[in-house]
Amino acid sequence: MGEIWALLERRSYGCVGHHDRTRKGGAGKTTLATQLAVAWTRCGERVAALDIDPQGSFSAWVNLRRARLGKAIGFDFAALPGWRATQWVDDRVGTADLVLIDAPPHAETEARIAVRAARLVVVPVQPSPLDVWATVETLKIVEDERRRSLVVLNRVPPRSRLAEGIVADLTNAGTPVAATQVGNRVAFAHAMALGLGVIESTPVTPAAAEISALADEIRGALSD
């Protein structure tokens, strides 16, 4: 199994995840989850985030954020075991515009919990054949649960011909791919270490522009 994180919207549920058959992990799902949470919050969305990953990376980032900003981190947050996720999400559907779930890498049960509650499943993938092959199981789960999918290329190196080829192959196979690609940028690691979003720490940078564009693109996909 791989890693998955989920986004659920009040009006039209959505989910974002990466489910890795190779068990290698590392597609950057928590980085994207935290950065998008900040981006949507700063756009005026009411965001709630749930960490059900025992590794607790999202929780660690939130702790850094609270140490820097105090209790008002900008969005509702909780860390709970996976079996409590459904009720927690249901309790917030009426008050939050967007709910993010950061789920553990190697747990199909938690992956399916997120996918079943979703309308759109966004799959972060690094531009490598191994990552592309690893998406097969994720996309199968999404298909089984009759949800839509959207692949997002993450940690893309500059001028990557491999990334271009992967986009072409996925598109030819009928897999929707986000127009926005997120680069492999030091700004993300710097922001994560501060408990911030790149939109806050380095707002006039390619990293911030990419997260803003991805946030807009996913919101648009959820509204379709």
LUMBA-806628 format. One record per atom (N, C-alpha, C): residue number from 1; atom name; x, y, z. Coordinates in pm, whole numbers. Layout:
N
NUM, CA, X, Y, Z
...
END
This chain:
224
1, N, 83, -118, 0
1, CA, 0, 0, 0
1, C, 87, 124, 0
2, N, 28, 233, -41
2, CA, 101, 358, -44
2, C, 34, 462, 43
3, N, 58, 587, 13
3, CA, 8, 692, 99
3, C, -113, 758, 37
4, N, -202, 804, 122
4, CA, -322, 869, 73
4, C, -359, 984, 164
5, N, -402, 1094, 106
5, CA, -465, 1197, 186
5, C, -589, 1239, 114
6, N, -686, 1289, 187
6, CA, -818, 1310, 129
6, C, -868, 1450, 152
7, N, -943, 1496, 55
7, CA, -1009, 1625, 62
7, C, -1157, 1602, 43
8, N, -1238, 1651, 135
8, CA, -1382, 1637, 122
8, C, -1446, 1774, 130
9, N, -1534, 1803, 36
9, CA, -1601, 1933, 32
9, C, -1747, 1918, 70
10, N, -1800, 2018, 137
10, CA, -1937, 2014, 185
10, C, -2035, 1999, 69
11, N, -2018, 2080, -36
11, CA, -2115, 2080, -144
11, C, -2092, 1966, -242
12, N, -1964, 1933, -267
12, CA, -1933, 1822, -359
12, C, -1806, 1756, -309
13, N, -1820, 1643, -244
13, CA, -1706, 1581, -176
13, C, -1591, 1555, -273
14, N, -1468, 1572, -222
14, CA, -1351, 1542, -302
14, C, -1247, 1474, -218
15, N, -1158, 1401, -280
15, CA, -1055, 1328, -206
15, C, -925, 1333, -282
16, N, -817, 1345, -209
16, CA, -685, 1349, -270
16, C, -599, 1240, -209
17, N, -536, 1154, -290
17, CA, -459, 1048, -229
17, C, -356, 983, -319
18, N, -264, 911, -257
18, CA, -167, 829, -328
18, C, -158, 695, -260
19, N, -181, 590, -335
19, CA, -192, 454, -282
19, C, -88, 371, -355
20, N, 20, 331, -283
20, CA, 142, 285, -346
20, C, 163, 135, -329
21, N, 149, 62, -436
21, CA, 164, -84, -433
21, C, 305, -126, -394
22, N, 406, -42, -422
22, CA, 545, -79, -396
22, C, 585, -57, -250
23, N, 498, 8, -171
23, CA, 525, 37, -30
23, C, 644, 131, -10
24, N, 677, 210, -111
24, CA, 791, 299, -95
24, C, 752, 433, -35
25, N, 628, 478, -57
25, CA, 586, 607, -5
25, C, 662, 721, -69
26, N, 647, 840, -10
26, CA, 731, 951, -49
26, C, 685, 1034, -167
27, N, 556, 1033, -200
27, CA, 508, 1115, -310
27, C, 479, 1258, -266
28, N, 494, 1288, -136
28, CA, 475, 1423, -86
28, C, 333, 1457, -52
29, N, 253, 1357, -10
29, CA, 112, 1381, 14
29, C, 89, 1475, 132
30, N, 166, 1463, 240
30, CA, 144, 1551, 354
30, C, 186, 1694, 323
31, N, 294, 1711, 250
31, CA, 335, 1845, 209
31, C, 226, 1912, 127
32, N, 170, 1840, 31
32, CA, 62, 1898, -49
32, C, -60, 1927, 39
33, N, -93, 1836, 130
33, CA, -211, 1856, 216
33, C, -197, 1982, 300
34, N, -82, 1998, 365
34, CA, -63, 2116, 450
34, C, -62, 2244, 368
35, N, 6, 2240, 255
35, CA, 17, 2361, 173
35, C, -117, 2402, 114
36, N, -196, 2304, 71
36, CA, -329, 2336, 18
36, C, -422, 2384, 129
37, N, -410, 2328, 248
37, CA, -492, 2374, 360
37, C, -470, 2522, 384
38, N, -344, 2564, 383
38, CA, -313, 2706, 402
38, C, -366, 2789, 285
39, N, -345, 2741, 163
39, CA, -389, 2816, 46
39, C, -539, 2839, 47
40, N, -616, 2734, 75
40, CA, -762, 2748, 78
40, C, -808, 2838, 192
41, N, -742, 2825, 308
41, CA, -777, 2909, 422
41, C, -757, 3056, 389
42, N, -646, 3087, 324
42, CA, -616, 3226, 291
42, C, -708, 3280, 182
43, N, -776, 3191, 113
43, CA, -875, 3234, 13
43, C, -1014, 3249, 75
44, N, -1023, 3228, 205
44, CA, -1150, 3247, 274
44, C, -1232, 3120, 291
45, N, -1179, 3005, 252
45, CA, -1250, 2880, 271
45, C, -1242, 2836, 417
46, N, -1348, 2775, 466
46, CA, -1347, 2716, 600
46, C, -1295, 2573, 587
47, N, -1173, 2551, 636
47, CA, -1103, 2425, 616
47, C, -1094, 2348, 747
48, N, -1113, 2216, 739
48, CA, -1089, 2127, 852
48, C, -993, 2018, 805
49, N, -898, 1979, 889
49, CA, -799, 1878, 851
49, C, -791, 1770, 958
50, N, -782, 1645, 912
50, CA, -777, 1530, 1002
50, C, -656, 1444, 969
51, N, -574, 1414, 1070
51, CA, -457, 1329, 1054
51, C, -488, 1192, 1114
52, N, -498, 1089, 1027
52, CA, -518, 953, 1077
52, C, -396, 865, 1049
53, N, -285, 930, 1014
53, CA, -159, 859, 988
53, C, -80, 849, 1118
54, N, -52, 726, 1167
54, CA, 25, 712, 1292
54, C, 162, 781, 1288
55, N, 216, 801, 1169
55, CA, 344, 871, 1158
55, C, 331, 1015, 1206
56, N, 214, 1073, 1187
56, CA, 184, 1204, 1245
56, C, 257, 1322, 1184
57, N, 290, 1316, 1056
57, CA, 362, 1427, 995
57, C, 279, 1555, 990
58, N, 151, 1541, 956
58, CA, 63, 1657, 954
58, C, 53, 1716, 1095
59, N, 39, 1629, 1194
59, CA, 29, 1674, 1333
59, C, 155, 1746, 1377
60, N, 272, 1695, 1336
60, CA, 398, 1760, 1373
60, C, 405, 1900, 1313
61, N, 360, 1912, 1188
61, CA, 359, 2044, 1123
61, C, 262, 2138, 1196
62, N, 145, 2087, 1236
62, CA, 48, 2169, 1308
62, C, 106, 2214, 1442
63, N, 181, 2128, 1510
63, CA, 244, 2167, 1637
63, C, 342, 2282, 1615
64, N, 419, 2276, 1508
64, CA, 509, 2387, 1476
64, C, 430, 2514, 1446
65, N, 319, 2497, 1378
65, CA, 236, 2612, 1341
65, C, 175, 2677, 1466
66, N, 129, 2594, 1558
66, CA, 73, 2647, 1682
66, C, 179, 2718, 1766
67, N, 300, 2664, 1768
67, CA, 408, 2728, 1842
67, C, 440, 2866, 1784
68, N, 422, 2881, 1655
68, CA, 453, 3007, 1588
68, C, 335, 3104, 1591
69, N, 213, 3052, 1569
69, CA, 96, 3139, 1552
69, C, 1, 3139, 1670
70, N, 17, 3044, 1763
70, CA, -80, 3030, 1871
70, C, -192, 2936, 1831
71, N, -301, 2937, 1905
71, CA, -412, 2844, 1880
71, C, -480, 2870, 1746
72, N, -478, 2993, 1700
72, CA, -547, 3029, 1575
72, C, -460, 2996, 1454
73, N, -462, 2868, 1415
73, CA, -378, 2825, 1303
73, C, -447, 2845, 1169
74, N, -572, 2885, 1171
74, CA, -642, 2916, 1047
74, C, -744, 2813, 1004
75, N, -739, 2693, 1063
75, CA, -833, 2588, 1027
75, C, -851, 2490, 1143
76, N, -959, 2417, 1138
76, CA, -990, 2314, 1238
76, C, -897, 2195, 1215
77, N, -846, 2136, 1323
77, CA, -754, 2022, 1307
77, C, -775, 1921, 1419
78, N, -759, 1792, 1384
78, CA, -761, 1684, 1483
78, C, -675, 1569, 1434
79, N, -623, 1492, 1527
79, CA, -551, 1367, 1497
79, C, -626, 1255, 1567
80, N, -674, 1157, 1489
80, CA, -759, 1050, 1541
80, C, -724, 918, 1474
81, N, -760, 805, 1537
81, CA, -747, 676, 1467
81, C, -844, 670, 1350
82, N, -808, 592, 1248
82, CA, -885, 587, 1125
82, C, -1031, 551, 1143
83, N, -1063, 463, 1239
83, CA, -1200, 418, 1255
83, C, -1293, 530, 1301
84, N, -1234, 640, 1351
84, CA, -1316, 754, 1394
84, C, -1329, 861, 1286
85, N, -1268, 839, 1172
85, CA, -1264, 942, 1068
85, C, -1401, 976, 1013
86, N, -1481, 875, 983
86, CA, -1610, 899, 919
86, C, -1699, 989, 1003
87, N, -1709, 961, 1133
87, CA, -1793, 1043, 1219
87, C, -1740, 1184, 1231
88, N, -1606, 1198, 1241
88, CA, -1546, 1332, 1252
88, C, -1576, 1415, 1128
89, N, -1564, 1352, 1011
89, CA, -1593, 1422, 887
89, C, -1741, 1459, 880
90, N, -1828, 1364, 913
90, CA, -1972, 1391, 909
90, C, -2009, 1509, 999
91, N, -1941, 1520, 1112
91, CA, -1971, 1628, 1206
91, C, -1933, 1765, 1151
92, N, -1844, 1767, 1051
92, CA, -1794, 1894, 999
92, C, -1844, 1929, 859
93, N, -1916, 1838, 798
93, CA, -1964, 1863, 662
93, C, -2053, 1988, 656
94, N, -2129, 2014, 763
94, CA, -2219, 2128, 760
94, C, -2154, 2260, 791
95, N, -2032, 2257, 848
95, CA, -1968, 2383, 890
95, C, -1840, 2414, 813
96, N, -1774, 2315, 757
96, CA, -1651, 2338, 682
96, C, -1677, 2329, 532
97, N, -1609, 2414, 457
97, CA, -1620, 2407, 311
97, C, -1534, 2294, 256
98, N, -1419, 2271, 320
98, CA, -1326, 2169, 273
98, C, -1272, 2092, 393
99, N, -1268, 1960, 382
99, CA, -1211, 1875, 487
99, C, -1101, 1789, 427
100, N, -982, 1797, 483
100, CA, -867, 1719, 438
100, C, -842, 1604, 533
101, N, -812, 1485, 479
101, CA, -776, 1370, 561
101, C, -638, 1321, 517
102, N, -543, 1318, 610
102, CA, -409, 1265, 584
102, C, -405, 1123, 641
103, N, -403, 1024, 552
103, CA, -416, 884, 594
103, C, -281, 812, 584
104, N, -264, 700, 654
104, CA, -136, 630, 658
104, C, -99, 564, 526
105, N, 33, 545, 502
105, CA, 80, 495, 373
105, C, 36, 353, 339
106, N, 34, 262, 432
106, CA, 21, 120, 397
106, C, -108, 57, 450
107, N, -216, 135, 451
107, CA, -341, 84, 509
107, C, -455, 100, 410
108, N, -497, -10, 347
108, CA, -603, -4, 248
108, C, -736, 36, 311
109, N, -759, -7, 436
109, CA, -886, 26, 502
109, C, -905, 176, 511
110, N, -801, 248, 559
110, CA, -810, 393, 570
110, C, -822, 458, 433
111, N, -754, 401, 333
111, CA, -764, 454, 198
111, C, -908, 448, 149
112, N, -971, 336, 171
112, CA, -1109, 319, 124
112, C, -1206, 408, 203
113, N, -1178, 431, 331
113, CA, -1262, 522, 408
113, C, -1263, 659, 342
114, N, -1145, 707, 303
114, CA, -1135, 838, 240
114, C, -1201, 839, 103
115, N, -1173, 736, 24
115, CA, -1225, 732, -113
115, C, -1377, 723, -113
116, N, -1433, 643, -25
116, CA, -1579, 625, -23
116, C, -1652, 754, 11
117, N, -1586, 841, 87
117, CA, -1649, 968, 124
117, C, -1626, 1076, 19
118, N, -1554, 1042, -86
118, CA, -1507, 1143, -181
118, C, -1586, 1145, -311
119, N, -1575, 1259, -380
119, CA, -1626, 1269, -515
119, C, -1512, 1278, -615
120, N, -1400, 1333, -572
120, CA, -1281, 1346, -657
120, C, -1160, 1294, -582
121, N, -1085, 1201, -642
121, CA, -964, 1147, -581
121, C, -844, 1199, -660
122, N, -760, 1278, -592
122, CA, -642, 1336, -655
122, C, -520, 1258, -610
123, N, -443, 1208, -703
123, CA, -332, 1117, -674
123, C, -199, 1186, -701
124, N, -122, 1223, -597
124, CA, 10, 1282, -618
124, C, 111, 1176, -662
125, N, 184, 1206, -768
125, CA, 278, 1110, -826
125, C, 407, 1181, -862
126, N, 520, 1123, -822
126, CA, 647, 1175, -868
126, C, 670, 1129, -1012
127, N, 744, 1208, -1092
127, CA, 764, 1173, -1233
127, C, 867, 1061, -1251
128, N, 826, 940, -1215
128, CA, 912, 824, -1233
128, C, 824, 705, -1270
129, N, 876, 611, -1347
129, CA, 796, 493, -1383
129, C, 744, 418, -1262
130, N, 825, 405, -1155
130, CA, 780, 334, -1035
130, C, 656, 398, -976
131, N, 655, 530, -968
131, CA, 538, 598, -913
131, C, 415, 580, -1002
132, N, 436, 587, -1132
132, CA, 323, 569, -1224
132, C, 267, 428, -1211
133, N, 355, 327, -1207
133, CA, 308, 189, -1191
133, C, 231, 175, -1059
134, N, 278, 248, -955
134, CA, 216, 237, -823
134, C, 76, 295, -819
135, N, 41, 380, -915
135, CA, -92, 440, -913
135, C, -200, 343, -958
136, N, -162, 232, -1018
136, CA, -261, 140, -1075
136, C, -360, 94, -969
137, N, -309, 54, -852
137, CA, -397, 4, -747
137, C, -487, 116, -693
138, N, -429, 235, -679
138, CA, -509, 348, -633
138, C, -625, 374, -728
139, N, -593, 383, -856
139, CA, -697, 412, -955
139, C, -800, 301, -962
140, N, -758, 178, -933
140, CA, -853, 66, -930
140, C, -951, 83, -814
141, N, -900, 125, -698
141, CA, -987, 150, -583
141, C, -1087, 260, -616
142, N, -1036, 365, -678
142, CA, -1123, 477, -715
142, C, -1232, 430, -812
143, N, -1193, 350, -908
143, CA, -1290, 297, -1005
143, C, -1392, 207, -935
144, N, -1343, 121, -846
144, CA, -1434, 31, -774
144, C, -1538, 108, -693
145, N, -1495, 222, -637
145, CA, -1584, 303, -554
145, C, -1661, 405, -637
146, N, -1642, 402, -769
146, CA, -1715, 489, -862
146, C, -1693, 636, -831
147, N, -1565, 671, -816
147, CA, -1526, 810, -794
147, C, -1439, 858, -910
148, N, -1431, 989, -927
148, CA, -1343, 1046, -1028
148, C, -1202, 1060, -973
149, N, -1102, 1059, -1062
149, CA, -963, 1072, -1020
149, C, -895, 1188, -1094
150, N, -789, 1238, -1033
150, CA, -705, 1341, -1094
150, C, -563, 1320, -1045
151, N, -471, 1291, -1137
151, CA, -329, 1272, -1103
151, C, -260, 1407, -1099
152, N, -180, 1430, -995
152, CA, -100, 1552, -983
152, C, 47, 1515, -980
153, N, 125, 1565, -1075
153, CA, 268, 1541, -1073
153, C, 333, 1631, -969
154, N, 407, 1569, -877
154, CA, 468, 1639, -764
154, C, 618, 1615, -764
155, N, 693, 1710, -706
155, CA, 839, 1701, -701
155, C, 899, 1686, -841
156, N, 850, 1766, -931
156, CA, 894, 1759, -1071
156, C, 1022, 1840, -1088
157, N, 1130, 1779, -1141
157, CA, 1254, 1855, -1164
157, C, 1237, 1950, -1282
158, N, 1323, 2053, -1290
158, CA, 1311, 2149, -1400
158, C, 1331, 2082, -1536
159, N, 1254, 2127, -1632
159, CA, 1267, 2082, -1772
159, C, 1273, 1929, -1780
160, N, 1175, 1866, -1719
160, CA, 1174, 1719, -1713
160, C, 1102, 1660, -1834
161, N, 1180, 1602, -1925
161, CA, 1119, 1533, -2039
161, C, 1045, 1408, -1993
162, N, 1094, 1346, -1886
162, CA, 1027, 1228, -1832
162, C, 886, 1264, -1787
163, N, 873, 1380, -1721
163, CA, 741, 1423, -1676
163, C, 647, 1443, -1795
164, N, 699, 1502, -1901
164, CA, 617, 1523, -2021
164, C, 570, 1389, -2078
165, N, 660, 1291, -2079
165, CA, 624, 1159, -2130
165, C, 520, 1090, -2043
166, N, 534, 1106, -1911
166, CA, 439, 1045, -1819
166, C, 301, 1106, -1835
167, N, 296, 1237, -1851
167, CA, 167, 1304, -1873
167, C, 101, 1251, -1999
168, N, 181, 1238, -2105
168, CA, 128, 1189, -2232
168, C, 75, 1046, -2218
169, N, 152, 960, -2150
169, CA, 111, 820, -2133
169, C, -18, 811, -2051
170, N, -25, 887, -1941
170, CA, -144, 883, -1857
170, C, -266, 937, -1932
171, N, -245, 1044, -2005
171, CA, -356, 1104, -2081
171, C, -405, 1007, -2189
172, N, -311, 944, -2258
172, CA, -349, 847, -2362
172, C, -424, 728, -2304
173, N, -395, 696, -2175
173, CA, -463, 585, -2109
173, C, -599, 626, -2053
174, N, -635, 753, -2071
174, CA, -764, 800, -2024
174, C, -766, 846, -1879
175, N, -647, 866, -1819
175, CA, -638, 911, -1681
175, C, -629, 1063, -1676
176, N, -721, 1132, -1611
176, CA, -712, 1278, -1601
176, C, -587, 1321, -1525
177, N, -517, 1420, -1579
177, CA, -394, 1471, -1518
177, C, -408, 1621, -1497
178, N, -370, 1669, -1380
178, CA, -380, 1812, -1350
178, C, -286, 1890, -1441
179, N, -332, 2004, -1487
179, CA, -247, 2092, -1566
179, C, -135, 2150, -1481
180, N, -161, 2169, -1353
180, CA, -60, 2223, -1261
180, C, 36, 2114, -1216
181, N, 165, 2140, -1231
181, CA, 268, 2051, -1178
181, C, 341, 2123, -1065
182, N, 378, 2048, -962
182, CA, 446, 2106, -846
182, C, 593, 2066, -850
183, N, 680, 2165, -848
183, CA, 823, 2140, -862
183, C, 889, 2086, -736
184, N, 1008, 2034, -754
184, CA, 1090, 1983, -643
184, C, 1168, 2101, -587
185, N, 1109, 2176, -493
185, CA, 1162, 2304, -451
185, C, 1196, 2307, -302
186, N, 1309, 2368, -269
186, CA, 1354, 2381, -131
186, C, 1255, 2463, -49
187, N, 1182, 2553, -113
187, CA, 1087, 2639, -42
187, C, 984, 2557, 35
188, N, 947, 2441, -17
188, CA, 848, 2358, 54
188, C, 905, 2304, 185
189, N, 1027, 2254, 181
189, CA, 1090, 2202, 303
189, C, 1109, 2314, 405
190, N, 1146, 2431, 359
190, CA, 1165, 2545, 447
190, C, 1033, 2583, 515
191, N, 926, 2589, 437
191, CA, 795, 2624, 493
191, C, 747, 2519, 592
192, N, 766, 2391, 558
192, CA, 723, 2284, 648
192, C, 796, 2292, 782
193, N, 925, 2324, 778
193, CA, 1004, 2332, 901
193, C, 960, 2447, 990
194, N, 894, 2546, 932
194, CA, 847, 2662, 1007
194, C, 701, 2649, 1050
195, N, 634, 2543, 1005
195, CA, 492, 2531, 1032
195, C, 408, 2626, 950
196, N, 456, 2660, 831
196, CA, 389, 2757, 746
196, C, 359, 2699, 609
197, N, 280, 2772, 532
197, CA, 264, 2743, 391
197, C, 362, 2828, 312
198, N, 397, 2783, 194
198, CA, 488, 2865, 111
198, C, 422, 2998, 75
199, N, 290, 2999, 71
199, CA, 218, 3123, 44
199, C, 244, 3225, 154
200, N, 275, 3175, 275
200, CA, 304, 3263, 389
200, C, 453, 3294, 400
201, N, 537, 3192, 383
201, CA, 681, 3210, 407
201, C, 752, 3276, 290
202, N, 715, 3238, 168
202, CA, 778, 3295, 48
202, C, 671, 3316, -58
203, N, 588, 3418, -41
203, CA, 470, 3433, -127
203, C, 499, 3464, -272
204, N, 611, 3530, -300
204, CA, 641, 3567, -439
204, C, 747, 3471, -493
205, N, 709, 3345, -507
205, CA, 801, 3242, -555
205, C, 725, 3146, -646
206, N, 797, 3069, -729
206, CA, 731, 2967, -810
206, C, 656, 2865, -725
207, N, 709, 2829, -608
207, CA, 643, 2731, -521
207, C, 505, 2781, -479
208, N, 498, 2906, -436
208, CA, 371, 2964, -394
208, C, 274, 2972, -510
209, N, 325, 3009, -627
209, CA, 240, 3018, -746
209, C, 184, 2882, -784
210, N, 266, 2777, -772
210, CA, 220, 2642, -806
210, C, 111, 2595, -711
211, N, 128, 2619, -580
211, CA, 27, 2576, -484
211, C, -103, 2653, -505
212, N, -93, 2782, -532
212, CA, -213, 2861, -559
212, C, -287, 2808, -681
213, N, -211, 2777, -786
213, CA, -272, 2727, -909
213, C, -336, 2590, -887
214, N, -267, 2504, -810
214, CA, -323, 2371, -783
214, C, -448, 2382, -698
215, N, -446, 2470, -599
215, CA, -565, 2490, -514
215, C, -684, 2533, -599
216, N, -660, 2626, -691
216, CA, -768, 2671, -780
216, C, -815, 2560, -872
217, N, -721, 2481, -923
217, CA, -759, 2375, -1017
217, C, -842, 2267, -948
218, N, -802, 2228, -828
218, CA, -878, 2124, -756
218, C, -1016, 2176, -718
219, N, -1023, 2302, -674
219, CA, -1154, 2358, -640
219, C, -1244, 2361, -764
220, N, -1184, 2394, -879
220, CA, -1262, 2393, -1001
220, C, -1310, 2254, -1036
221, N, -1224, 2154, -1014
221, CA, -1262, 2016, -1045
221, C, -1375, 1970, -952
222, N, -1371, 2014, -827
222, CA, -1476, 1977, -732
222, C, -1609, 2041, -767
223, N, -1603, 2155, -834
223, CA, -1725, 2227, -869
223, C, -1789, 2176, -997
224, N, -1715, 2094, -1074
224, CA, -1767, 2044, -1201
224, C, -1884, 1948, -1178
END
